Amino acid sequence: MFVKFTGTDRTATAINAGQVTFISQVSEGTRIRFGEGRSVTVVEPLEEVMDRLNRTMAFPKT
């Protein structure tokens, strides 16, 4: 499932929640990392990013 965020350049950014491998807070907002060294930085705060990605149900239950 795709989730829409706002990139640091104020453009819409669609994230495939199933490909996210790591999320971290940075000075510009939140960095979302994917496999193979790819990442995108969005302006939404870390807590909001985590909440919106968790609602997709794309992550395995532990």
C-alpha positions as CSV (number, residue, x, y, z in Angstrom):
1,M,0.0,0.0,0.0
2,F,1.2,3.5,-0.8
3,V,1.2,6.3,1.7
4,K,1.5,10.0,0.6
5,F,3.9,12.4,2.4
6,T,5.4,15.8,1.6
7,G,9.0,15.9,0.5
8,T,11.4,18.5,1.9
9,D,11.1,20.3,-1.5
10,R,7.3,20.5,-0.9
11,T,6.4,17.9,-3.6
12,A,4.1,15.0,-2.9
13,T,6.0,11.8,-2.2
14,A,4.4,8.3,-2.4
15,I,5.9,5.6,-0.2
16,N,5.4,1.9,-0.6
17,A,5.0,0.9,3.0
18,G,6.0,-2.7,2.4
19,Q,9.5,-1.6,1.3
20,V,10.4,0.6,4.3
21,T,13.4,-0.8,6.2
22,F,14.3,2.1,8.6
23,I,12.9,5.4,9.8
24,S,14.9,8.1,11.6
25,Q,14.4,11.7,12.7
26,V,16.6,14.3,11.0
27,S,16.8,18.0,11.2
28,E,14.7,18.5,8.0
29,G,12.0,16.1,9.2
30,T,11.9,12.3,8.9
31,R,14.1,10.1,6.7
32,I,12.5,6.9,5.4
33,R,14.9,4.3,4.1
34,F,14.4,1.4,1.7
35,G,16.6,-1.4,0.6
36,E,19.7,-0.8,-1.6
37,G,20.6,2.5,0.1
38,R,17.6,4.4,-1.1
39,S,15.9,7.0,1.1
40,V,13.6,10.0,1.1
41,T,13.3,12.8,3.6
42,V,9.8,14.1,4.4
43,V,8.6,17.1,6.5
44,E,6.2,15.1,8.6
45,P,7.4,14.3,12.2
46,L,8.6,10.8,13.0
47,E,5.5,9.9,15.1
48,E,3.1,10.8,12.3
49,V,5.1,8.8,9.7
50,M,5.2,5.8,12.0
51,D,1.4,6.0,12.6
52,R,0.5,6.4,9.0
53,L,2.8,3.5,7.9
54,N,1.5,1.3,10.6
55,R,-2.1,1.9,9.5
56,T,-1.3,0.3,6.1
57,M,-1.0,-3.2,7.7
58,A,1.9,-3.8,5.4
59,F,4.3,-4.7,8.3
60,P,4.5,-8.3,9.7
61,K,3.3,-8.7,13.2
62,T,6.0,-9.6,15.7
